[in-house]
């Protein structure tokens, strides 16, 4: 409520304005201010960039002198692996399947049974996978039987680990190969999941088309 009061100053009239605030309005103002300051905070979920995936098309890797063949995506490159932790590879048949668009790589390391015992190669494959058990929520292994005397195990490791998908293939008599998918990035299961799922399909296609020569 506003009212005017006329007063005389030095023989001149002036108007003084007085304001009387409504106590009910003050109460509601303070009440809603209190509620707004104490309302629960809900953080926004972490967002990630949308990724455009290429169409799946495959080509054959079948170079002379290699003891195996397989199919790999047209958006990947097969590169000979000449070093292993700054040392030379033990034979010339180690290769990497590079995915430049996704900053990822499938390492393929080949071993000759005879130079190594099969039991030793199998134990190494399981031990290398189990090294991730500290950060893994669980590890799932699936037995695989593929035509052409190709069989092995596919490992799925859940959690923020360096490589979530690995496998080994063998004919149990002469040939043994191990594969592992790595990303050149800090392990983060949530951010890498879409790309990892996309590339695992290519990894499984590689396995299903793998043949010994």
PAFINU-968422 format. One record per atom (N, C-alpha, C): x, y, z; atom name; residue number from 1. Coordinates in nm, 2 decimals. Atoms other than C-alpha are relative to their C-alpha. Last residue first. Layout:
! residues N
PT      c1      c2      c3  atomo  num
PT       X       Y       Z     CA  NUM
...
! end
This chain:
! residues 213
PT      c1      c2      c3  atomo  num
PT   -0.04    0.04    0.14      N  213
PT    4.68   -7.28   -4.55     CA  213
PT    0.07   -0.14    0.01      C  213
PT   -0.14    0.04    0.01      N  212
PT    4.49   -7.23   -4.23     CA  212
PT    0.03   -0.04   -0.14      C  212
PT   -0.04    0.13    0.06      N  211
PT    4.16   -7.05   -4.25     CA  211
PT    0.15   -0.02    0.01      C  211
PT   -0.14    0.04   -0.01      N  210
PT    3.99   -6.76   -4.07     CA  210
PT    0.02   -0.14   -0.05      C  210
PT   -0.05    0.02    0.13      N  209
PT    3.65   -6.65   -4.20     CA  209
PT    0.15   -0.05    0.00      C  209
PT    0.08    0.09    0.07      N  208
PT    3.47   -6.69   -3.87     CA  208
PT    0.05   -0.03   -0.14      C  208
PT   -0.01    0.13   -0.06      N  207
PT    3.75   -6.53   -3.67     CA  207
PT   -0.07   -0.10   -0.09      C  207
PT   -0.13    0.04    0.02      N  206
PT    3.77   -6.22   -3.90     CA  206
PT    0.02   -0.15    0.05      C  206
PT   -0.01    0.04    0.14      N  205
PT    3.40   -6.19   -3.89     CA  205
PT    0.13   -0.05   -0.04      C  205
PT    0.06    0.13    0.01      N  204
PT    3.42   -6.20   -3.51     CA  204
PT   -0.01   -0.05   -0.14      C  204
PT   -0.09    0.10   -0.06      N  203
PT    3.67   -5.92   -3.51     CA  203
PT   -0.06   -0.14   -0.01      C  203
PT   -0.11    0.02    0.10      N  202
PT    3.46   -5.72   -3.75     CA  202
PT    0.09   -0.10    0.05      C  202
PT    0.07    0.07    0.11      N  201
PT    3.15   -5.76   -3.52     CA  201
PT    0.11   -0.03   -0.11      C  201
PT    0.01    0.14   -0.04      N  200
PT    3.38   -5.67   -3.23     CA  200
PT   -0.06   -0.08   -0.11      C  200
PT   -0.12    0.07    0.04      N  199
PT    3.46   -5.35   -3.41     CA  199
PT    0.00   -0.14    0.04      C  199
PT   -0.01    0.00    0.15      N  198
PT    3.11   -5.21   -3.39     CA  198
PT    0.12   -0.08   -0.04      C  198
PT    0.10    0.09    0.05      N  197
PT    3.07   -5.32   -3.02     CA  197
PT    0.00   -0.01   -0.16      C  197
PT   -0.04    0.14   -0.03      N  196
PT    3.40   -5.15   -2.94     CA  196
PT   -0.10   -0.10   -0.05      C  196
PT   -0.11    0.03    0.10      N  195
PT    3.30   -4.83   -3.12     CA  195
PT    0.04   -0.15    0.03      C  195
PT    0.05    0.01    0.14      N  194
PT    2.97   -4.81   -2.93     CA  194
PT    0.10   -0.04   -0.10      C  194
PT    0.09    0.11    0.03      N  193
PT    3.13   -4.92   -2.59     CA  193
PT   -0.06    0.00   -0.14      C  193
PT   -0.05    0.08    0.11      N  192
PT    3.43   -4.68   -2.60     CA  192
PT   -0.10   -0.11   -0.04      C  192
PT   -0.03   -0.08    0.12      N  191
PT    3.27   -4.40   -2.40     CA  191
PT    0.04   -0.09   -0.12      C  191
PT    0.11   -0.07    0.05      N  190
PT    3.11   -4.63   -2.14     CA  190
PT    0.02    0.08   -0.13      C  190
PT    0.10    0.09    0.06      N  189
PT    3.39   -4.88   -2.10     CA  189
PT   -0.12    0.08   -0.06      C  189
PT    0.12   -0.05   -0.05      N  188
PT    3.66   -4.62   -2.05     CA  188
PT   -0.11   -0.07   -0.06      C  188
PT    0.11    0.10   -0.01      N  187
PT    4.02   -4.74   -2.10     CA  187
PT   -0.12    0.07    0.07      C  187
PT    0.02    0.05   -0.14      N  186
PT    4.24   -4.44   -2.18     CA  186
PT   -0.12   -0.09    0.01      C  186
PT    0.07   -0.09   -0.09      N  185
PT    4.30   -4.43   -2.55     CA  185
PT   -0.01   -0.05    0.14      C  185
PT   -0.10   -0.10   -0.04      N  184
PT    4.49   -4.60   -2.83     CA  184
PT   -0.06    0.11    0.08      C  184
PT    0.03   -0.14    0.04      N  183
PT    4.23   -4.88   -2.84     CA  183
PT    0.11    0.09    0.05      C  183
PT   -0.04   -0.10   -0.09      N  182
PT    4.32   -5.25   -2.83     CA  182
PT   -0.04    0.14   -0.06      C  182
PT    0.04   -0.13    0.05      N  181
PT    4.16   -5.56   -2.98     CA  181
PT    0.04    0.11    0.10      C  181
PT    0.05   -0.09   -0.11      N  180
PT    4.34   -5.88   -2.91     CA  180
PT   -0.02    0.13   -0.06      C  180
PT    0.04   -0.14    0.04      N  179
PT    4.43   -6.18   -3.13     CA  179
PT   -0.06    0.08    0.11      C  179
PT    0.08   -0.07   -0.10      N  178
PT    4.62   -6.50   -3.07     CA  178
PT   -0.03    0.14   -0.05      C  178
PT    0.00   -0.14    0.01      N  177
PT    4.74   -6.75   -3.33     CA  177
PT   -0.09    0.07    0.11      C  177
PT    0.07   -0.07   -0.12      N  176
PT    4.84   -7.11   -3.31     CA  176
PT    0.01    0.15   -0.02      C  176
PT    0.02   -0.15    0.00      N  175
PT    4.95   -7.34   -3.59     CA  175
PT   -0.08    0.04    0.12      C  175
PT   -0.11   -0.08    0.06      N  174
PT    5.11   -7.69   -3.61     CA  174
PT   -0.02    0.15    0.03      C  174
PT   -0.11    0.07    0.04      N  173
PT    4.91   -7.96   -3.43     CA  173
PT    0.12    0.08   -0.05      C  173
PT   -0.04    0.10   -0.10      N  172
PT    4.62   -7.83   -3.23     CA  172
PT    0.13   -0.07   -0.03      C  172
PT    0.04    0.13    0.06      N  171
PT    4.46   -7.66   -3.53     CA  171
PT    0.05   -0.11    0.09      C  171
PT   -0.11    0.10    0.02      N  170
PT    4.47   -7.33   -3.34     CA  170
PT   -0.06   -0.12   -0.08      C  170
PT    0.04    0.11    0.09      N  169
PT    4.28   -7.01   -3.27     CA  169
PT    0.11   -0.09   -0.03      C  169
PT   -0.11    0.08    0.05      N  168
PT    4.30   -6.76   -2.98     CA  168
PT   -0.06   -0.11   -0.09      C  168
PT    0.03    0.14    0.05      N  167
PT    4.07   -6.48   -2.89     CA  167
PT    0.13   -0.07   -0.03      C  167
PT   -0.12    0.08    0.04      N  166
PT    4.05   -6.14   -2.72     CA  166
PT   -0.04   -0.14   -0.05      C  166
PT    0.04    0.12    0.09      N  165
PT    3.79   -5.87   -2.66     CA  165
PT    0.13   -0.06   -0.05      C  165
PT    0.12    0.07   -0.04      N  164
PT    3.79   -5.61   -2.38     CA  164
PT   -0.03   -0.13   -0.07      C  164
PT    0.06    0.07    0.11      N  163
PT    4.15   -5.49   -2.42     CA  163
PT   -0.12   -0.08    0.05      C  163
PT   -0.08   -0.04    0.12      N  162
PT    4.30   -5.22   -2.19     CA  162
PT   -0.06   -0.07   -0.13      C  162
PT   -0.12    0.08    0.02      N  161
PT    4.03   -5.27   -1.92     CA  161
PT    0.07    0.04   -0.14      C  161
PT   -0.09   -0.09    0.06      N  160
PT    3.76   -5.05   -1.79     CA  160
PT    0.14   -0.06   -0.01      C  160
PT   -0.06   -0.09   -0.09      N  159
PT    3.51   -5.33   -1.73     CA  159
PT    0.09    0.10   -0.07      C  159
PT    0.08   -0.12   -0.03      N  158
PT    3.38   -5.64   -1.90     CA  158
PT    0.07    0.09    0.10      C  158
PT   -0.04   -0.05   -0.13      N  157
PT    3.62   -5.89   -2.06     CA  157
PT   -0.08    0.13    0.03      C  157
PT    0.06   -0.13   -0.02      N  156
PT    3.49   -6.10   -2.34     CA  156
PT    0.02    0.04    0.14      C  156
PT    0.01   -0.06   -0.14      N  155
PT    3.72   -6.39   -2.44     CA  155
PT   -0.07    0.14   -0.01      C  155
PT    0.02   -0.14    0.00      N  154
PT    3.68   -6.60   -2.76     CA  154
PT   -0.03    0.05    0.14      C  154
PT    0.08   -0.06   -0.11      N  153
PT    3.82   -6.95   -2.75     CA  153
PT    0.00    0.15   -0.02      C  153
PT   -0.07   -0.09   -0.10      N  152
PT    3.97   -7.18   -3.02     CA  152
PT   -0.10    0.05    0.10      C  152
PT    0.08   -0.01   -0.13      N  151
PT    3.90   -7.39   -3.32     CA  151
PT    0.07    0.08    0.10      C  151
PT   -0.03   -0.12   -0.08      N  150
PT    4.01   -7.40   -3.68     CA  150
PT   -0.09    0.00    0.12      C  150
PT   -0.09    0.03   -0.11      N  149
PT    4.02   -7.74   -3.85     CA  149
PT    0.05    0.12    0.08      C  149
PT   -0.14   -0.01    0.04      N  148
PT    3.89   -7.60   -4.18     CA  148
PT    0.09   -0.03    0.12      C  148
PT   -0.04    0.10    0.11      N  147
PT    3.54   -7.52   -4.05     CA  147
PT    0.15    0.02   -0.03      C  147
PT    0.02   -0.05    0.13      N  146
PT    3.51   -7.33   -3.72     CA  146
PT    0.05   -0.10   -0.10      C  146
PT   -0.03    0.11    0.10      N  145
PT    3.46   -7.46   -3.37     CA  145
PT   -0.03    0.05   -0.14      C  145
PT    0.04   -0.01    0.14      N  144
PT    3.46   -7.19   -3.10     CA  144
PT    0.05   -0.12   -0.08      C  144
PT   -0.07    0.09    0.08      N  143
PT    3.45   -7.21   -2.72     CA  143
PT   -0.05    0.01   -0.14      C  143
PT    0.09    0.08    0.08      N  142
PT    3.32   -6.90   -2.55     CA  142
PT    0.09   -0.09   -0.09      C  142
PT   -0.07    0.06    0.11      N  141
PT    3.49   -6.72   -2.26     CA  141
PT   -0.09   -0.10   -0.07      C  141
PT    0.08    0.11    0.06      N  140
PT    3.33   -6.47   -2.03     CA  140
PT    0.08   -0.06   -0.11      C  140
PT   -0.06    0.05    0.12      N  139
PT    3.53   -6.25   -1.79     CA  139
PT   -0.08   -0.12   -0.05      C  139
PT    0.00    0.14    0.03      N  138
PT    3.37   -6.04   -1.52     CA  138
PT    0.06   -0.04   -0.13      C  138
PT    0.11    0.04   -0.08      N  137
PT    3.38   -5.70   -1.35     CA  137
PT   -0.03   -0.15   -0.02      C  137
PT    0.12    0.06    0.07      N  136
PT    3.73   -5.65   -1.49     CA  136
PT   -0.11   -0.03    0.10      C  136
PT    0.09   -0.11    0.04      N  135
PT    3.98   -5.41   -1.32     CA  135
PT   -0.13   -0.06   -0.06      C  135
PT    0.00   -0.09   -0.11      N  134
PT    4.18   -5.68   -1.13     CA  134
PT   -0.10    0.11   -0.03      C  134
PT    0.10    0.03   -0.10      N  133
PT    4.08   -5.95   -1.38     CA  133
PT   -0.01    0.10    0.12      C  133
PT    0.09   -0.11   -0.01      N  132
PT    4.28   -5.79   -1.66     CA  132
PT   -0.11   -0.02    0.11      C  132
PT   -0.07   -0.12   -0.05      N  131
PT    4.57   -6.02   -1.61     CA  131
PT   -0.09    0.12    0.02      C  131
PT    0.03   -0.02   -0.15      N  130
PT    4.32   -6.30   -1.66     CA  130
PT    0.08    0.11    0.06      C  130
PT    0.13   -0.05   -0.02      N  129
PT    4.34   -6.25   -2.04     CA  129
PT   -0.03    0.02    0.15      C  129
PT    0.01   -0.14    0.06      N  128
PT    4.71   -6.28   -2.06     CA  128
PT   -0.13    0.06    0.02      C  128
PT   -0.06   -0.09   -0.10      N  127
PT    4.69   -6.59   -1.83     CA  127
PT    0.00    0.15   -0.04      C  127
PT    0.09   -0.02   -0.12      N  126
PT    4.44   -6.76   -2.05     CA  126
PT    0.06    0.09    0.10      C  126
PT    0.12   -0.07    0.05      N  125
PT    4.65   -6.71   -2.37     CA  125
PT   -0.10    0.03    0.12      C  125
PT   -0.04   -0.14    0.02      N  124
PT    4.97   -6.81   -2.19     CA  124
PT   -0.12    0.08   -0.04      C  124
PT   -0.01   -0.06   -0.13      N  123
PT    4.81   -7.13   -2.06     CA  123
PT    0.04    0.15   -0.01      C  123
PT    0.13   -0.02   -0.06      N  122
PT    4.70   -7.22   -2.41     CA  122
PT    0.00    0.07    0.13      C  122
PT    0.06   -0.10    0.08      N  121
PT    5.05   -7.16   -2.56     CA  121
PT   -0.15    0.03    0.06      C  121
PT   -0.06   -0.12   -0.04      N  120
PT    5.21   -7.37   -2.28     CA  120
PT   -0.07    0.12   -0.07      C  120
PT    0.04   -0.03   -0.13      N  119
PT    4.97   -7.65   -2.34     CA  119
PT    0.05    0.13    0.05      C  119
PT    0.14   -0.05    0.01      N  118
PT    5.04   -7.64   -2.71     CA  118
PT   -0.05    0.04    0.14      C  118
PT    0.10    0.10   -0.03      N  117
PT    5.41   -7.68   -2.65     CA  117
PT   -0.14    0.06    0.00      C  117
PT    0.07   -0.01   -0.13      N  116
PT    5.62   -7.42   -2.83     CA  116
PT   -0.09   -0.12    0.02      C  116
PT   -0.09   -0.10   -0.06      N  115
PT    5.87   -7.45   -3.12     CA  115
PT   -0.05    0.03    0.15      C  115
PT   -0.12    0.07    0.02      N  114
PT    5.66   -7.75   -3.20     CA  114
PT    0.11    0.08    0.06      C  114
PT    0.00    0.11   -0.09      N  113
PT    5.34   -7.55   -3.24     CA  113
PT    0.12   -0.10   -0.03      C  113
PT   -0.01    0.14    0.06      N  112
PT    5.44   -7.25   -3.44     CA  112
PT    0.00   -0.10    0.11      C  112
PT   -0.10    0.09   -0.06      N  111
PT    5.31   -6.92   -3.30     CA  111
PT    0.00   -0.13   -0.07      C  111
PT    0.00    0.14    0.04      N  110
PT    5.13   -6.62   -3.46     CA  110
PT    0.12   -0.08    0.06      C  110
PT   -0.14    0.06   -0.02      N  109
PT    5.06   -6.29   -3.30     CA  109
PT   -0.01   -0.15   -0.02      C  109
PT    0.00    0.14    0.03      N  108
PT    4.76   -6.09   -3.43     CA  108
PT    0.14   -0.06    0.01      C  108
PT   -0.14    0.06    0.01      N  107
PT    4.71   -5.75   -3.28     CA  107
PT   -0.02   -0.15   -0.02      C  107
PT    0.00    0.14   -0.04      N  106
PT    4.37   -5.59   -3.36     CA  106
PT    0.14   -0.06   -0.02      C  106
PT   -0.08    0.10    0.06      N  105
PT    4.40   -5.21   -3.36     CA  105
PT   -0.02   -0.14    0.05      C  105
PT    0.00    0.13   -0.06      N  104
PT    4.21   -4.90   -3.27     CA  104
PT    0.08   -0.10   -0.08      C  104
PT   -0.12    0.01   -0.08      N  103
PT    4.23   -4.53   -3.33     CA  103
PT    0.01   -0.13    0.08      C  103
PT    0.04    0.02   -0.14      N  102
PT    3.87   -4.53   -3.46     CA  102
PT    0.12   -0.01    0.10      C  102
PT    0.11   -0.09   -0.03      N  101
PT    3.92   -4.39   -3.81     CA  101
PT   -0.03   -0.01    0.15      C  101
PT   -0.04   -0.14   -0.02      N  100
PT    4.27   -4.54   -3.83     CA  100
PT   -0.12    0.09    0.04      C  100
PT    0.12   -0.08    0.03      N   99
PT    4.14   -4.90   -3.78     CA   99
PT    0.03    0.14    0.02      C   99
PT    0.01   -0.14   -0.05      N   98
PT    4.46   -5.11   -3.80     CA   98
PT   -0.14    0.06   -0.04      C   98
PT    0.11   -0.05    0.08      N   97
PT    4.47   -5.49   -3.84     CA   97
PT   -0.04    0.13    0.06      C   97
PT    0.10   -0.08   -0.08      N   96
PT    4.81   -5.58   -3.70     CA   96
PT   -0.11    0.04   -0.10      C   96
PT    0.06   -0.12    0.06      N   95
PT    5.03   -5.86   -3.83     CA   95
PT   -0.09    0.07    0.09      C   95
PT    0.08   -0.08   -0.09      N   94
PT    5.27   -6.13   -3.70     CA   94
PT   -0.05    0.12   -0.08      C   94
PT    0.15    0.01    0.03      N   93
PT    5.37   -6.37   -3.97     CA   93
PT   -0.08    0.07    0.11      C   93
PT    0.05   -0.11    0.08      N   92
PT    5.74   -6.28   -4.00     CA   92
PT   -0.15    0.00   -0.02      C   92
PT    0.02    0.05    0.14      N   91
PT    5.86   -6.49   -3.70     CA   91
PT   -0.07    0.11   -0.08      C   91
PT   -0.08    0.13    0.02      N   90
PT    6.00   -6.42   -3.35     CA   90
PT   -0.02   -0.06   -0.14      C   90
PT    0.10    0.11   -0.01      N   89
PT    5.89   -6.05   -3.36     CA   89
PT    0.08   -0.13   -0.03      C   89
PT    0.05    0.06    0.13      N   88
PT    6.18   -5.81   -3.32     CA   88
PT   -0.09   -0.12    0.03      C   88
PT   -0.08    0.11    0.04      N   87
PT    6.20   -5.63   -2.98     CA   87
PT   -0.06   -0.05   -0.13      C   87
PT   -0.13   -0.05    0.04      N   86
PT    6.07   -5.28   -2.89     CA   86
PT    0.10   -0.12   -0.04      C   86
PT   -0.06   -0.07   -0.11      N   85
PT    5.77   -5.43   -2.72     CA   85
PT    0.14    0.03   -0.02      C   85
PT    0.08    0.04   -0.11      N   84
PT    5.71   -5.66   -3.01     CA   84
PT    0.06    0.05    0.13      C   84
PT   -0.06   -0.01   -0.13      N   83
PT    5.84   -5.52   -3.34     CA   83
PT   -0.10   -0.05    0.11      C   83
PT   -0.14    0.03    0.00      N   82
PT    5.79   -5.59   -3.71     CA   82
PT    0.06    0.01    0.14      C   82
PT   -0.05   -0.05   -0.13      N   81
PT    5.41   -5.61   -3.71     CA   81
PT    0.15   -0.05    0.00      C   81
PT   -0.09    0.09   -0.06      N   80
PT    5.31   -5.63   -4.08     CA   80
PT    0.05    0.05    0.13      C   80
PT   -0.14   -0.04    0.00      N   79
PT    5.02   -5.40   -4.15     CA   79
PT    0.09   -0.10    0.07      C   79
PT   -0.08    0.11   -0.06      N   78
PT    4.66   -5.50   -4.24     CA   78
PT    0.15    0.04   -0.02      C   78
PT   -0.12    0.03    0.07      N   77
PT    4.46   -5.18   -4.30     CA   77
PT    0.07   -0.11    0.07      C   77
PT   -0.12    0.03   -0.09      N   76
PT    4.10   -5.12   -4.20     CA   76
PT    0.12   -0.03   -0.09      C   76
PT   -0.05   -0.12   -0.07      N   75
PT    3.81   -4.94   -4.37     CA   75
PT    0.11   -0.03    0.10      C   75
PT   -0.07   -0.08    0.10      N   74
PT    3.77   -5.23   -4.62     CA   74
PT    0.05    0.13    0.06      C   74
PT    0.08   -0.11    0.06      N   73
PT    3.70   -5.46   -4.33     CA   73
PT    0.08    0.09   -0.10      C   73
PT   -0.01   -0.12   -0.09      N   72
PT    3.89   -5.79   -4.28     CA   72
PT   -0.07    0.12   -0.07      C   72
PT    0.07   -0.12    0.06      N   71
PT    3.86   -6.14   -4.42     CA   71
PT    0.01    0.11    0.10      C   71
PT    0.12   -0.04   -0.07      N   70
PT    4.10   -6.42   -4.32     CA   70
PT   -0.05    0.12   -0.08      C   70
PT    0.07   -0.10    0.07      N   69
PT    4.40   -6.62   -4.45     CA   69
PT   -0.12    0.04    0.08      C   69
PT    0.14   -0.01   -0.03      N   68
PT    4.67   -6.83   -4.28     CA   68
PT   -0.06    0.11   -0.09      C   68
PT    0.06    0.13   -0.03      N   67
PT    5.02   -6.97   -4.31     CA   67
PT   -0.15    0.01    0.02      C   67
PT    0.06    0.00   -0.13      N   66
PT    5.16   -6.65   -4.48     CA   66
PT   -0.08   -0.13    0.02      C   66
PT   -0.09    0.03   -0.10      N   65
PT    5.40   -6.71   -4.77     CA   65
PT   -0.06    0.00    0.14      C   65
PT   -0.09    0.12    0.01      N   64
PT    5.19   -6.55   -5.03     CA   64
PT    0.10   -0.01    0.11      C   64
PT   -0.13   -0.03    0.06      N   63
PT    4.94   -6.30   -4.90     CA   63
PT    0.08   -0.12   -0.01      C   63
PT   -0.05    0.13    0.05      N   62
PT    4.57   -6.38   -4.85     CA   62
PT    0.14    0.02   -0.07      C   62
PT   -0.14    0.00   -0.02      N   61
PT    4.39   -6.11   -4.66     CA   61
PT    0.06   -0.13   -0.04      C   61
PT   -0.08    0.11   -0.05      N   60
PT    4.05   -6.10   -4.81     CA   60
PT    0.14    0.04    0.02      C   60
PT   -0.09    0.04    0.10      N   59
PT    3.81   -5.80   -4.83     CA   59
PT    0.09   -0.11    0.06      C   59
PT   -0.12    0.07   -0.03      N   58
PT    3.51   -5.70   -4.63     CA   58
PT    0.08   -0.04   -0.12      C   58
PT   -0.05    0.08    0.12      N   57
PT    3.23   -5.45   -4.64     CA   57
PT    0.13   -0.06    0.03      C   57
PT   -0.09    0.11   -0.02      N   56
PT    3.04   -5.30   -4.34     CA   56
PT    0.02   -0.07   -0.13      C   56
PT    0.07    0.13    0.04      N   55
PT    2.91   -4.96   -4.41     CA   55
PT    0.10   -0.11    0.01      C   55
PT    0.00    0.03    0.15      N   54
PT    3.10   -4.69   -4.22     CA   54
PT   -0.08   -0.13   -0.02      C   54
PT   -0.06    0.12    0.03      N   53
PT    3.00   -4.57   -3.86     CA   53
PT   -0.01   -0.03   -0.15      C   53
PT    0.06    0.05    0.13      N   52
PT    2.92   -4.21   -3.79     CA   52
PT    0.08   -0.13   -0.04      C   52
PT   -0.09    0.06    0.09      N   51
PT    3.00   -4.14   -3.42     CA   51
PT   -0.07   -0.06   -0.13      C   51
PT    0.07    0.10    0.08      N   50
PT    2.80   -3.91   -3.20     CA   50
PT    0.11   -0.05   -0.11      C   50
PT    0.03   -0.04    0.14      N   49
PT    3.02   -3.73   -2.95     CA   49
PT   -0.06   -0.12   -0.08      C   49
PT   -0.11    0.04    0.09      N   48
PT    2.98   -3.83   -2.59     CA   48
PT   -0.04    0.04   -0.14      C   48
PT    0.03    0.02    0.14      N   47
PT    2.76   -3.69   -2.31     CA   47
PT    0.13   -0.03   -0.08      C   47
PT   -0.12   -0.03    0.09      N   46
PT    2.81   -3.74   -1.94     CA   46
PT   -0.04   -0.02   -0.14      C   46
PT   -0.08    0.12    0.04      N   45
PT    2.47   -3.74   -1.76     CA   45
PT    0.11    0.05   -0.09      C   45
PT    0.03    0.05    0.14      N   44
PT    2.35   -3.40   -1.63     CA   44
PT    0.09   -0.12   -0.02      C   44
PT   -0.10   -0.03    0.10      N   43
PT    2.37   -3.35   -1.25     CA   43
PT   -0.04   -0.06   -0.14      C   43
PT   -0.01    0.12    0.08      N   42
PT    2.05   -3.34   -1.05     CA   42
PT    0.10    0.03   -0.11      C   42
PT   -0.08   -0.02    0.13      N   41
PT    2.07   -3.09   -0.77     CA   41
PT    0.01   -0.13   -0.07      C   41
PT   -0.11    0.09    0.03      N   40
PT    1.80   -3.12   -0.50     CA   40
PT    0.06    0.03   -0.13      C   40
PT    0.04    0.10    0.09      N   39
PT    1.60   -2.80   -0.42     CA   39
PT    0.11   -0.10   -0.03      C   39
PT   -0.03    0.13   -0.06      N   38
PT    1.74   -2.61   -0.13     CA   38
PT   -0.06   -0.11   -0.08      C   38
PT   -0.14    0.02   -0.04      N   37
PT    1.79   -2.27   -0.29     CA   37
PT    0.03   -0.14    0.06      C   37
PT   -0.09    0.00    0.12      N   36
PT    1.46   -2.28   -0.48     CA   36
PT    0.14   -0.02    0.04      C   36
PT    0.02    0.13    0.07      N   35
PT    1.27   -2.38   -0.16     CA   35
PT    0.09   -0.01   -0.12      C   35
PT   -0.05    0.11   -0.07      N   34
PT    1.41   -2.10    0.04     CA   34
PT   -0.01   -0.13   -0.07      C   34
PT   -0.14   -0.01    0.01      N   33
PT    1.33   -1.84   -0.22     CA   33
PT    0.07   -0.11    0.07      C   33
PT   -0.04    0.05    0.13      N   32
PT    0.98   -1.98   -0.24     CA   32
PT    0.15    0.02   -0.02      C   32
PT    0.03    0.14    0.00      N   31
PT    0.93   -1.92    0.14     CA   31
PT    0.05   -0.07   -0.13      C   31
PT   -0.10    0.07   -0.08      N   30
PT    1.10   -1.58    0.15     CA   30
PT   -0.01   -0.15   -0.01      C   30
PT   -0.12   -0.03    0.08      N   29
PT    0.87   -1.44   -0.13     CA   29
PT    0.12   -0.08    0.07      C   29
PT   -0.01    0.09    0.12      N   28
PT    0.57   -1.61    0.03     CA   28
PT    0.13    0.02   -0.08      C   28
PT   -0.01    0.14   -0.05      N   27
PT    0.64   -1.45    0.37     CA   27
PT    0.01   -0.09   -0.12      C   27
PT   -0.13    0.02   -0.05      N   26
PT    0.71   -1.10    0.22     CA   26
PT    0.02   -0.15    0.04      C   26
PT   -0.08    0.01    0.12      N   25
PT    0.38   -1.11    0.03     CA   25
PT    0.15   -0.03    0.04      C   25
PT    0.03    0.13    0.06      N   24
PT    0.20   -1.19    0.36     CA   24
PT    0.09   -0.02   -0.13      C   24
PT   -0.07    0.11   -0.07      N   23
PT    0.38   -0.91    0.54     CA   23
PT   -0.03   -0.13   -0.06      C   23
PT    0.09    0.10   -0.04      N   22
PT    0.25   -0.65    0.28     CA   22
PT    0.07   -0.11    0.07      C   22
PT   -0.01    0.13    0.06      N   21
PT    0.50   -0.37    0.26     CA   21
PT   -0.10   -0.10    0.06      C   21
PT    0.02    0.10   -0.10      N   20
PT    0.41   -0.01    0.36     CA   20
PT   -0.01   -0.14   -0.06      C   20
PT    0.04    0.13    0.05      N   19
PT    0.56    0.24    0.13     CA   19
PT   -0.02   -0.09    0.12      C   19
PT   -0.03    0.11   -0.10      N   18
PT    0.59    0.61    0.21     CA   18
PT   -0.06   -0.13   -0.06      C   18
PT    0.07    0.12    0.03      N   17
PT    0.61    0.89   -0.06     CA   17
PT    0.04   -0.11    0.10      C   17
PT   -0.07    0.11   -0.05      N   16
PT    0.69    1.24    0.06     CA   16
PT   -0.08   -0.13   -0.03      C   16
PT    0.07    0.13   -0.03      N   15
PT    0.55    1.52   -0.14     CA   15
PT    0.09   -0.11    0.04      C   15
PT   -0.06    0.11    0.07      N   14
PT    0.69    1.87   -0.12     CA   14
PT   -0.08   -0.12    0.03      C   14
PT    0.06    0.13   -0.02      N   13
PT    0.54    2.20   -0.03     CA   13
PT    0.07   -0.10   -0.08      C   13
PT    0.04    0.06    0.12      N   12
PT    0.76    2.51   -0.01     CA   12
PT   -0.06   -0.14    0.04      C   12
PT    0.11   -0.07    0.07      N   11
PT    0.78    2.75    0.28     CA   11
PT   -0.04   -0.06   -0.13      C   11
PT   -0.04   -0.14    0.04      N   10
PT    1.13    2.63    0.38     CA   10
PT   -0.11    0.07   -0.08      C   10
PT   -0.14   -0.02   -0.03      N    9
PT    1.00    2.27    0.38     CA    9
PT    0.04    0.13   -0.06      C    9
PT   -0.05   -0.13    0.04      N    8
PT    0.63    2.20    0.41     CA    8
PT    0.14    0.02    0.04      C    8
PT   -0.06   -0.08   -0.11      N    7
PT    0.50    1.85    0.41     CA    7
PT    0.06    0.13   -0.06      C    7
PT   -0.06   -0.13    0.03      N    6
PT    0.26    1.65    0.19     CA    6
PT    0.05    0.07    0.12      C    6
PT    0.02   -0.10   -0.11      N    5
PT    0.20    1.29    0.26     CA    5
PT    0.08    0.13   -0.04      C    5
PT   -0.07   -0.13    0.02      N    4
PT    0.14    1.03   -0.02     CA    4
PT   -0.02    0.09    0.13      C    4
PT    0.08   -0.12   -0.02      N    3
PT    0.03    0.67    0.03     CA    3
PT    0.09    0.12    0.00      C    3
PT   -0.09   -0.13    0.01      N    2
PT    0.15    0.34   -0.10     CA    2
PT   -0.09    0.12    0.03      C    2
PT    0.09   -0.12    0.00      N    1
PT    0.00    0.00    0.00     CA    1
PT    0.09    0.12    0.00      C    1
! end
